[in-house]
Amino acid sequence: MASILAVDDSEAIRTMMKVVLESEGHTVFVKADGREALDFAKTHTVDLVITDLNMPVMGGMSLVSNLRRLDSYKAKPILVITTETADYKKQKAKGVGATGWIAKPVDKERLLMAVRKTVG
């Protein structure tokens, strides 16, 4: 099973991702913003990052961009989970290194499908 870093400023979303993904056997680390996640990533490597786009302190775009500068995250899959639907936002996220996109609201099955598709 995969180790996953889940980043979202909503406690409810973090809790949902942790419960759902751990029920499938994954190890999940949760962080409330991009700064916390980046600090964690500097000393820990995971198989997958799932990050919200709009967060205080450091948003998802900056997080993805900064993760891609770390040797251990250059090729790791990073999924963006957000309420944003504009194509230009998706293109910008891909441009900074996001692997994929999950639209909110997200349910258990869509989350699991995205993770299975990304890390098997």
Buried (B, 14 or more C-beta within 10 A) or exposed (E): EBBBBBBBBEEEBBEBBBEBBEEBEBBBBBBBBBBBBBEBBEEEEBBBBBBBBEBEBBBBBBBBBBBBEEEEBEEBBBBBBBEBEEEEBBEBBBEBBBBBBBEBEBEBEBBBEBBEEBBE
